[in-house]
């Protein structure tokens, strides 16, 4: 037995050595340049509009049409200081969504839609900032190439702002910094293995330096907001293990805005990041707010900053924009940044932005007491603030904030009502506030926690290696069990006593031992499974066109894509880790593990069927022969389990292994084969039919193993 275990280990070491000696380079987009822009603003209240995940498609022209016909008029009413487009500008997929490629027609459509928005919405194009999403890099082998249409048709490219970091400063009585980050892969892997943001050490350092620069060089108080495409849960660590979370907290940003996950998961995902510290003074935190997609939901966000206080409201633009009310101060106590509460000073004012295509005649605010059945405590009229800007819809009122001090941050609630010149009435959402800066963090839904709180880079490793650990235990447990049973007569007798025990709970041990021992009895199949698992860990899974439809053939490993780089020497660039989890985890959990379990089950069923056949052919059974050393569990045994005296055990075995058992297992084989073929066909569509079809590890091996096992366990082979 020791020799049986030693040879696979030697093979594993040789394969590992082969991989360590291979010429690997880690892909690193060292682009960390910063493009700075500055705009003046009147006063200390500013607001911006964010849209995300446009997914403009040649097969869905309504997405681009609605940008011009719905978003354009909305921007005319809102008049934002900035328009932020946070990634996934185009869809880059075929009609069936089975493969990805860059379509220049989609980018031309996007450019025309932006031009229409500028004309209809009255916003200066220089105030529009767009960044890449993962869809915008599908099938883009390198930046600046002929397939990199973002570098040609995006607003940032037209205004020569193609840096991976966009630094935008709104200057007034206070400064507001908006920092955009492009963390897409420099080598654009095609769908589906392009899911995560991949910051580099240089880019993280550049972001840190830029945030620190404005902290040191701003002559007035500054509020910082960062925006990107990827949530932090879908952003990987850099090569040195750096992450944005600690940088954002250290630099005291107020919020991080992102997209990527779409409203089908949740219309609004949020996360409160709080860095642990030893003292209260060192504690730092910020909010992460994800915006759903424009693609299906037509979502738009208006975010305002009022003296450092941040508030926002999301709109679904399924029809023409209606009057919208955004309370900029006091902010919602459920989403107030603790930076405000730590440096809190009571303000005796209410500020409200009212966006409308009509002239607003009357605005009033009502305060409700939740401890007194939400009865109205006070109604306050608001007046339009006179400013040099004609399009600043800011309404203001003074009040006595001391009247609303409370130990509870959610006792008092505020709601604003507006009436336009046509008699139309609009009200804001009722929300709690705290004049003392107290925060009430809402409880997180389970889906919010799973998608937004779990770090999927780490979760991938847990799910991956727990799967392989389970498979390895299945492979080696019966070999080790047989080794100890052969070595220790006491252990062997205990095992047989478990089989003979009439106590019902202990019979589960018998079935487990039977399953493991008989499942691993066939040496050719067992060694084939072992070599297959080692191959999946160390060698390529399949070959395919990873970067473009007619690009170089690349290899996909468990740790990512290996992409050829032709220069003076042929090297292999490692990319798309952990993005490959969308390929590896379904294959391991839905194909590989079921294949191993069903193979073991087929051999266990065959062994019991042999007992049934032996009982039918033998005229008599010797009930006294119950020597543990002659049990059927040992390969060297000469007497079958039918010689055991416990008729109840034999009856259960016969009943369990009736004719339907094998048919059920063969049906499971067919189900696994269908799942396998479906996964393989998706890979063929995504990365090329020929290279994937001629990749044995993924395309052939599971079916070959199942077919060989089904043949070896046929009843006529007894």
C-alpha positions in Angstrom: 0.0 0.0 0.0 2.9 2.4 0.8 4.2 2.0 -2.7 0.7 2.8 -4.1 0.7 6.1 -2.1 4.2 7.0 -2.9 4.0 7.0 -6.7 1.2 9.6 -6.9 3.1 11.8 -4.5 6.2 11.7 -6.6 4.1 12.5 -9.7 2.6 15.5 -7.8 6.0 16.8 -6.9 7.3 16.4 -10.5 4.3 18.3 -11.9 4.7 21.1 -9.2 8.4 21.4 -10.1 7.5 21.7 -13.8 5.2 24.6 -13.0 7.7 26.3 -10.8 10.3 26.2 -13.5 7.9 27.5 -16.2 8.5 31.2 -17.4 5.6 33.1 -15.8 5.1 36.8 -15.6 2.4 38.5 -13.6 0.4 40.9 -15.7 0.5 44.4 -14.2 -1.0 47.4 -15.8 1.4 49.9 -14.5 -0.7 52.8 -15.7 -1.1 55.0 -12.7 -1.2 58.4 -14.3 -3.6 61.0 -13.1 -5.7 63.4 -15.2 -6.8 66.4 -13.2 -9.8 68.7 -13.9 -11.2 71.6 -12.0 -14.5 73.4 -12.1 -15.8 76.3 -10.1 -19.1 76.2 -8.2 -21.3 78.7 -6.4 -21.4 78.3 -2.6 -20.9 75.0 -0.9 -23.7 72.9 -2.2 -22.9 70.7 -5.3 -24.7 67.8 -6.9 -23.7 65.2 -9.5 -25.6 62.5 -11.5 -24.3 58.9 -11.7 -25.4 56.3 -14.2 -23.9 52.9 -14.5 -23.9 49.7 -16.6 -25.5 51.2 -19.7 -24.8 48.0 -21.8 -25.5 49.7 -25.1 -26.1 46.8 -27.5 -26.6 46.5 -31.2 -29.5 44.2 -30.4 -31.2 46.5 -27.9 -31.3 50.0 -29.4 -33.7 51.2 -26.8 -30.9 51.5 -24.2 -29.2 54.2 -26.2 -32.4 55.8 -27.3 -33.6 56.3 -23.7 -30.3 58.0 -22.8 -31.2 60.8 -25.2 -35.0 60.8 -24.8 -35.2 60.3 -21.0 -31.8 61.0 -19.4 -31.2 64.1 -21.5 -34.4 66.0 -20.4 -33.7 64.9 -16.8 -30.3 66.5 -16.9 -31.8 69.7 -18.2 -34.0 69.8 -15.1 -31.2 68.7 -12.7 -28.3 70.8 -14.1 -25.7 68.7 -12.3 -22.1 69.8 -11.8 -20.9 66.5 -13.1 -22.2 63.4 -14.9 -20.4 60.2 -13.9 -20.7 57.1 -16.1 -19.3 54.3 -14.0 -18.5 51.5 -16.4 -20.0 48.8 -18.7 -20.8 51.3 -21.4 -21.3 48.7 -24.0 -22.6 45.1 -23.8 -20.0 43.5 -26.1 -22.0 40.3 -26.5 -23.7 38.5 -29.4 -27.5 38.2 -29.6 -27.5 34.9 -27.6 -25.1 36.2 -25.0 -22.9 33.2 -25.5 -19.7 34.9 -26.6 -18.1 38.4 -26.3 -16.4 40.7 -28.7 -16.0 44.5 -29.1 -18.6 45.9 -31.6 -17.6 49.3 -33.0 -21.2 50.0 -33.8 -22.1 50.0 -30.1 -19.4 52.6 -29.4 -20.5 54.8 -32.2 -24.0 54.6 -30.8 -22.7 55.6 -27.4 -20.9 58.6 -28.8 -24.0 59.7 -30.6 -26.1 59.3 -27.4 -23.6 61.4 -25.4 -23.7 64.1 -28.1 -27.5 64.1 -27.9 -27.4 64.3 -24.1 -25.1 67.3 -24.3 -27.5 69.0 -26.8 -30.7 68.2 -24.9 -29.5 68.3 -21.3 -27.4 71.4 -21.7 -24.4 69.9 -19.9 -20.9 70.8 -21.0 -19.2 67.7 -22.3 -16.1 68.5 -20.2 -18.2 67.8 -17.2 -19.0 64.2 -18.3 -16.6 61.5 -17.0 -16.7 57.9 -18.1 -14.6 55.0 -17.0 -14.3 51.4 -18.3 -16.1 48.4 -16.9 -15.3 44.7 -17.5 -17.7 44.6 -20.5 -15.7 47.4 -22.1 -12.5 45.3 -22.1 -14.0 42.0 -23.3 -11.7 40.9 -26.1 -9.3 43.8 -26.0 -5.8 42.3 -26.1 -4.1 45.5 -25.1 -4.8 49.1 -24.4 -4.6 51.4 -27.4 -5.1 48.6 -29.9 -7.5 48.5 -32.8 -10.1 46.7 -30.6 -9.8 49.3 -27.8 -12.8 51.4 -28.8 -13.0 53.1 -25.4 -9.7 54.9 -26.4 -11.5 56.3 -29.5 -15.2 56.9 -28.6 -15.4 57.6 -24.9 -15.8 61.1 -23.6 -12.5 60.8 -21.6 -10.7 59.9 -24.8 -12.2 62.7 -26.8 -11.0 65.2 -24.2 -7.6 63.5 -23.8 -8.3 62.2 -20.3 -7.3 58.5 -20.8 -5.4 58.2 -17.5 -6.5 55.4 -15.3 -7.2 57.9 -12.5 -9.4 60.9 -13.0 -9.1 63.7 -10.4 -12.0 66.2 -10.5 -12.1 69.2 -8.2 -15.2 71.3 -7.6 -14.0 74.6 -6.1 -16.1 77.0 -4.0 -16.3 78.0 -0.3 -15.4 74.3 0.2 -13.7 72.0 -2.2 -15.2 68.7 -3.3 -12.9 66.1 -4.9 -14.3 63.3 -7.1 -11.6 60.6 -7.9 -12.4 58.1 -10.6 -10.5 54.8 -10.8 -10.2 52.4 -13.8 -9.3 49.0 -12.4 -10.1 46.9 -15.5 -7.5 44.3 -16.6 -4.9 45.6 -19.0 -5.3 42.4 -21.0 -9.1 42.1 -21.7 -10.0 38.5 -21.2 -13.3 37.6 -22.9 -16.5 36.6 -21.2 -17.0 35.0 -18.7 -13.6 35.0 -17.0 -13.5 38.8 -16.6 -15.4 39.7 -13.5 -13.0 41.4 -11.0 -11.3 44.7 -10.7 -7.5 44.4 -10.7 -5.6 47.3 -9.1 -1.9 47.4 -9.2 0.5 48.5 -6.5 1.5 51.6 -8.5 -2.2 52.6 -9.0 -3.0 52.1 -5.3 0.0 54.3 -4.4 -1.1 56.9 -7.0 -4.6 57.0 -5.5 -3.1 57.4 -2.1 -0.8 60.2 -3.2 -3.6 62.1 -5.1 -5.9 62.0 -2.1 -3.1 63.1 0.2 -2.1 65.8 -2.2 -5.5 67.6 -2.0 -5.6 67.2 1.8 -2.3 69.1 1.9 -3.0 71.7 -0.8 -6.6 72.6 -0.2 -6.9 76.0 1.4 -10.5 75.3 2.4 -12.2 72.2 3.9 -12.3 69.4 1.4 -14.7 66.4 1.0 -13.5 63.4 -1.0 -15.7 61.0 -3.0 -14.2 58.1 -5.0 -16.0 56.4 -7.8 -15.2 53.2 -9.9 -16.9 50.3 -11.5 -16.2 47.5 -9.2 -17.5 47.0 -5.6 -14.7 46.3 -3.1 -16.0 42.8 -2.7 -15.2 42.2 -6.4 -11.8 44.0 -6.3 -8.7 41.9 -5.9 -5.6 42.7 -3.8 -2.5 44.0 -5.6 0.6 41.9 -6.1 2.0 43.1 -2.7 -1.4 42.5 -1.0 -2.5 46.1 -0.8 -6.2 47.0 -0.9 -8.1 50.2 -1.3 -10.1 49.9 1.9 -7.3 50.9 4.2 -6.2 53.8 1.8 -9.8 55.2 1.6 -10.2 55.1 5.4 -6.7 56.6 6.0 -7.4 59.4 3.6 -10.9 60.1 5.1 -13.0 59.7 2.0 -16.7 60.1 2.6 -18.1 57.6 0.1 -17.2 55.2 -2.7 -19.6 55.0 -5.6 -19.7 51.9 -7.9 -21.9 49.8 -10.2 -21.3 46.3 -11.7 -23.9 44.1 -9.9 -27.1 45.3 -11.5 -30.6 45.8 -9.9 -31.6 42.2 -10.5 -29.5 41.4 -7.4 -30.6 44.5 -5.5 -31.6 48.0 -6.5 -29.3 49.4 -3.9 -26.4 47.6 -2.2 -24.6 49.4 0.5 -21.8 48.8 3.0 -20.4 50.8 5.9 -16.6 50.3 6.1 -15.2 51.0 9.5 -11.5 50.4 10.2 -10.7 49.1 13.6 -8.5 51.2 15.8 -7.2 51.3 19.4 -8.6 54.7 20.2 -11.7 56.6 19.2 -9.6 59.4 17.6 -8.0 56.9 15.2 -11.3 55.3 14.0 -12.1 56.0 10.4 -14.9 54.9 8.1 -16.7 55.5 4.8 -19.7 54.4 2.9 -19.8 52.2 -0.2 -22.9 52.7 -2.3 -23.7 50.6 -5.4 -26.0 51.8 -8.1 -28.1 49.4 -10.1 -28.0 49.3 -13.9 -29.3 51.5 -16.7 -29.5 48.4 -18.9 -32.8 47.0 -17.6 -33.8 49.2 -14.7 -33.0 52.7 -16.1 -31.6 53.8 -12.7 -30.0 57.2 -12.1 -28.6 58.6 -8.9 -28.4 62.2 -7.8 -25.8 62.8 -5.1 -25.4 66.1 -3.3 -22.7 67.5 -1.0 -23.8 70.2 1.4 -21.0 71.6 3.5 -19.4 68.1 3.6 -22.6 66.3 4.3 -23.5 63.7 1.6 -27.0 62.6 0.6 -28.5 61.0 -2.5 -31.6 59.8 -4.1 -32.1 57.1 -6.8 -34.6 57.4 -9.6 -36.0 54.8 -12.1 -36.4 56.6 -15.4 -39.0 54.4 -17.1 -40.8 57.6 -18.2 -40.2 61.3 -18.4 -38.4 62.8 -15.3 -40.8 64.2 -12.7 -40.2 66.7 -9.9 -37.6 65.3 -7.5 -36.8 66.5 -3.9 -33.4 65.9 -2.3 -32.8 67.0 1.3 -29.2 67.9 1.5 -29.3 68.9 5.2 -29.9 67.5 7.7 -28.8 64.2 6.2 -30.4 60.8 6.8 -29.2 59.5 10.1 -29.2 55.9 8.7 -26.5 56.8 6.1 -24.7 59.7 7.7 -20.9 59.5 7.4 -19.2 59.3 10.8 -16.7 61.9 9.7 -19.6 64.4 10.2 -20.6 63.0 13.6 -17.0 63.1 14.8 -16.5 66.7 13.9 -20.1 67.7 14.5 -21.3 71.2 15.0 -25.0 71.9 15.2 -26.4 73.8 12.2 -29.7 75.7 12.5 -30.8 75.3 8.9 -32.6 73.1 6.4 -31.4 72.8 2.8 -33.4 71.2 0.0 -32.8 70.8 -3.7 -35.9 70.7 -5.8 -35.4 69.6 -9.4 -38.3 70.2 -11.8 -39.2 71.2 -15.3 -41.8 73.5 -13.8 -41.4 76.6 -11.8 -41.6 75.7 -8.0 -44.0 78.0 -6.1 -44.1 76.6 -2.6 -41.8 74.4 -0.6 -42.3 73.4 3.1 -40.8 70.9 5.5 -42.6 68.9 8.2 -41.0 67.3 11.2 -42.6 64.1 12.7 -42.1 62.5 16.0 -41.9 58.7 15.7 -42.3 58.4 19.5 -45.7 60.0 19.3 -47.3 58.1 16.4 -45.5 60.3 13.8 -47.6 63.4 14.6 -46.4 66.6 13.1 -44.2 68.6 15.4 -43.5 71.6 13.2 -44.0 72.8 9.7 -41.4 75.1 8.2 -41.7 77.1 5.0 -38.5 77.2 2.8 -37.4 80.0 0.5 -35.4 79.9 -2.8 -31.8 80.9 -2.2 -30.9 83.9 -4.3 -27.6 83.1 -6.1 -25.8 84.3 -9.2 -26.6 80.9 -10.8 -30.0 80.9 -12.5 -30.2 77.1 -12.4 -29.6 76.5 -8.6 -32.8 75.1 -7.2 -31.7 75.3 -3.6 -34.4 76.1 -0.9 -33.4 77.1 2.6 -34.9 77.7 6.0 -33.7 78.5 9.5 -34.9 76.5 12.5 -34.0 75.9 16.1 -32.1 72.6 16.0 -31.9 72.5 19.8 -35.6 71.5 19.8 -34.8 68.2 18.2 -32.0 66.8 20.3 -32.7 63.2 21.3 -30.8 60.1 22.5 -32.3 58.2 19.5 -31.0 59.1 16.0 -34.3 57.9 14.5 -36.8 59.7 16.7 -37.5 62.7 14.5 -38.3 62.4 10.8 -38.3 65.0 8.1 -40.4 65.2 4.9 -40.5 68.0 2.3 -43.4 69.0 0.1 -43.3 71.1 -3.0 -45.9 72.6 -5.4 -45.2 73.8 -8.9 -46.8 76.5 -11.0 -49.1 74.0 -12.6 -50.5 72.9 -9.3 -48.6 69.6 -9.2 -47.6 68.4 -5.7 -44.6 66.3 -4.9 -43.3 65.0 -1.6 -39.9 63.6 -0.6 -39.4 60.3 1.2 -39.8 60.6 4.9 -36.5 59.9 6.6 -34.9 60.2 10.1 -32.3 62.8 11.1 -30.2 63.6 14.1 -29.1 67.2 14.8 -26.4 65.8 17.1 -24.8 63.7 14.4 -25.8 60.4 15.8 -25.8 57.5 13.4 -28.2 54.5 13.2 -26.6 51.8 10.9 -29.4 49.7 9.4 -29.3 45.9 9.6 -27.9 44.2 6.5 -30.0 41.8 4.5 -28.5 38.4 3.9 -28.1 39.1 0.2 -26.4 42.4 0.9 -23.9 40.6 3.2 -23.2 37.8 0.8 -22.6 40.0 -2.3 -21.2 43.1 -0.7 -19.5 42.1 2.5 -17.9 38.8 1.5 -14.5 39.3 -0.1 -14.9 37.0 -3.1 -11.2 36.8 -3.8 -10.8 35.0 -0.5 -14.0 33.1 -0.8 -12.8 31.6 -4.1 -9.8 30.1 -2.3 -12.1 28.6 0.4 -14.6 27.1 -2.0 -11.8 25.9 -4.3 -9.6 24.1 -1.9 -12.4 22.7 0.2 -13.6 21.0 -2.9 -10.2 19.5 -3.7 -9.8 18.5 -0.1 -13.1 16.6 -0.3 -12.0 14.8 -3.5 -8.6 13.9 -2.0 -10.2 12.5 1.1 -12.5 10.4 -1.1 -9.5 9.1 -3.0 -7.1 8.4 -0.2 -9.4 7.5 2.7 -10.2 3.9 1.4 -6.5 3.3 0.8 -5.5 4.4 4.3 -8.5 2.5 5.7 -7.4 -0.7 4.0 -3.8 -0.1 5.2 -4.9 0.1 8.8 -7.3 -2.9 8.5 -4.6 -5.1 7.1 -2.1 -3.9 9.8 -4.3 -4.1 12.8 -6.4 -7.2 13.5 -8.2 -5.4 16.3 -9.3 -2.6 14.0 -10.4 -5.2 11.4 -12.6 -7.0 14.0 -14.1 -3.7 15.1 -15.1 -3.0 11.5 -16.7 -6.3 11.1 -18.5 -5.9 14.4 -20.0 -2.7 13.1 -21.3 -4.7 10.1 -22.9 -7.3 12.4 -24.3 -5.0 15.0 -28.1 -5.0 15.2 -28.0 -1.4 16.6 -29.7 0.7 14.0 -27.6 4.0 14.4 -24.3 2.1 13.9 -25.3 0.7 10.5 -24.3 4.0 8.9 -20.7 3.2 9.5 -21.1 0.0 7.6 -22.5 1.8 4.5 -19.7 4.4 4.7 -17.0 1.7 4.9 -18.6 -0.3 2.2 -18.9 2.8 -0.1 -15.3 3.8 0.3 -13.7 0.4 0.2 -15.6 -0.9 -2.8 -15.6 2.4 -4.6 -11.8 2.5 -4.7 -11.3 -1.2 -5.5 -10.6 -0.7 -9.3 -7.0 0.3 -9.5 -7.1 1.6 -13.1 -10.1 3.8 -12.4 -8.7 5.0 -9.1 -5.3 6.0 -10.6 -7.1 7.7 -13.5 -9.1 9.8 -11.0 -5.9 10.6 -9.1 -4.0 11.7 -12.2 -7.0 13.7 -13.4 -7.3 15.6 -10.1 -3.5 16.3 -10.1 -3.8 17.5 -13.7 -6.6 19.9 -12.8 -4.5 21.4 -9.9 -1.3 21.8 -11.8 -1.8 21.6 -15.6 -4.0 23.5 -18.2 -7.7 22.8 -18.1 -8.3 23.8 -21.7 -7.1 26.0 -24.6 -8.9 28.8 -26.3 -9.0 32.3 -27.8 -8.9 34.3 -24.5 -8.4 37.8 -25.7 -10.1 38.0 -29.1 -12.0 35.9 -31.6 -8.9 35.4 -33.8 -6.2 36.0 -31.1 -3.4 33.8 -29.9 -4.3 30.5 -28.3 -4.1 30.7 -24.5 -4.2 28.2 -21.7 -6.5 28.3 -18.7 -5.1 27.0 -15.5 -6.7 26.8 -12.1 -4.8 30.0 -11.2 -5.9 32.0 -14.3 -5.2 32.4 -18.0 -1.7 31.9 -19.3 -1.4 34.2 -22.3 1.5 34.1 -24.8 3.5 37.2 -25.1 5.7 37.4 -28.2 8.9 39.3 -27.8 12.5 38.4 -27.8 11.6 35.3 -25.8 8.2 33.6 -25.6 6.8 34.2 -22.1 3.5 33.5 -20.5 1.6 36.2 -18.8 -0.7 35.1 -15.9 -4.0 36.9 -15.8 -7.7 36.6 -14.8 -7.3 35.3 -11.2 -9.8 34.9 -9.4 -12.0 35.7 -12.4 -11.8 32.1 -13.5 -14.0 31.1 -10.6 -17.0 31.4 -12.9 -15.5 28.4 -14.8 -13.7 26.4 -12.2 -16.3 26.3 -9.4 -19.3 25.1 -11.5 -17.1 22.5 -13.1 -15.7 21.2 -9.9 -18.9 21.2 -7.9 -21.3 20.1 -10.7 -19.1 17.7 -12.6 -15.9 16.5 -10.9 -17.2 15.8 -7.4 -20.4 14.1 -8.8 -18.3 12.0 -11.2 -16.1 10.7 -8.3 -19.1 10.0 -6.1 -21.1 8.2 -8.8 -18.0 6.1 -9.8 -17.6 5.0 -6.2 -21.3 4.2 -6.0 -21.3 2.1 -9.2 -18.4 -0.1 -7.9 -20.1 -0.4 -4.5 -23.4 -1.4 -6.2 -21.5 -4.0 -8.3 -20.0 -5.6 -5.2 -23.4 -6.0 -3.6 -24.9 -7.2 -6.8 -22.1 -9.9 -6.8 -23.3 -11.0 -3.3 -26.9 -11.2 -4.6 -25.8 -13.3 -7.5 -23.7 -15.5 -5.3 -26.6 -16.1 -2.9 -28.8 -17.2 -5.8 -26.3 -19.6 -7.2 -25.1 -21.2 -3.9 -27.3 -24.0 -2.6 -26.2 -23.5 1.0 -24.6 -20.8 3.1 -22.2 -21.7 5.9 -23.5 -19.6 8.9 -20.5 -20.4 11.1 -17.9 -18.8 8.8 -17.7 -15.3 10.2 -14.0 -15.0 10.5 -13.3 -11.2 10.3 -10.2 -11.9 8.3 -12.2 -13.4 5.5 -14.6 -10.5 5.1 -15.3 -9.2 1.6 -14.0 -5.8 2.5 -10.4 -7.0 2.1 -9.3 -7.5 -1.5 -7.3 -10.6 -0.5 -10.3 -12.3 1.2 -11.6 -15.5 -0.3 -15.0 -15.6 1.3 -17.8 -13.1 0.4 -20.0 -11.1 2.7 -22.8 -13.6 2.0 -21.1 -15.9 4.5 -22.0 -13.5 7.3 -24.6 -14.8 9.7 -26.7 -11.7 10.2 -29.7 -12.3 7.9 -31.1 -8.8 8.7 -27.9 -7.2 7.3 -28.1 -9.4 4.2 -31.8 -8.6 3.8 -31.0 -4.8 3.9 -28.2 -5.3 1.4 -30.4 -7.2 -1.0 -33.1 -4.6 -0.7 -30.7 -1.7 -1.1 -29.1 -3.1 -4.2 -32.2 -4.2 -6.1 -32.4 -3.7 -9.8 -33.4 -0.1 -9.5 -30.2 1.0 -7.8 -28.0 0.7 -10.9 -30.6 2.3 -13.1 -30.7 5.3 -10.7 -26.9 5.6 -10.8 -26.9 5.4 -14.6 -29.6 8.1 -14.7 -27.3 10.2 -12.5 -24.5 9.6 -15.0 -26.7 10.9 -17.8 -27.6 14.0 -15.7 -23.9 14.7 -15.0 -23.1 14.2 -18.7 -25.8 16.7 -19.7 -24.5 19.3 -17.2 -20.9 18.6 -18.4 -21.9 19.1 -22.1 -23.7 22.3 -21.3 -20.7 23.7 -19.5 -18.4 22.6 -22.2 -20.6 24.1 -25.0 -20.6 27.4 -23.2 -16.8 27.4 -23.1 -16.7 26.5 -26.8 -19.0 29.4 -27.6 -16.9 31.8 -25.4 -13.4 30.8 -26.4 -13.6 28.9 -29.7 -15.1 25.5 -30.5 -12.0 23.9 -31.9 -9.4 24.6 -29.2 -11.9 23.8 -26.4 -13.2 20.7 -28.1 -9.6 19.3 -28.4 -8.9 19.9 -24.6 -9.2 16.5 -23.0 -9.2 17.6 -19.3 -12.5 19.5 -19.6 -14.2 18.1 -22.7 -13.4 14.4 -22.7 -12.2 13.1 -19.3 -15.4 13.2 -17.2 -17.4 11.4 -19.9 -14.6 8.8 -20.5 -14.4 8.1 -16.7 -18.1 7.6 -16.4 -18.3 5.5 -19.6 -15.4 3.3 -18.5 -16.9 2.8 -15.0 -20.3 2.0 -16.4 -18.7 -0.7 -18.6 -16.6 -2.2 -15.9 -19.6 -2.5 -13.6 -21.9 -4.1 -16.1 -23.9 -7.1 -14.7 -22.5 -9.5 -17.3 -18.9 -8.7 -16.1 -19.5 -10.5 -12.8 
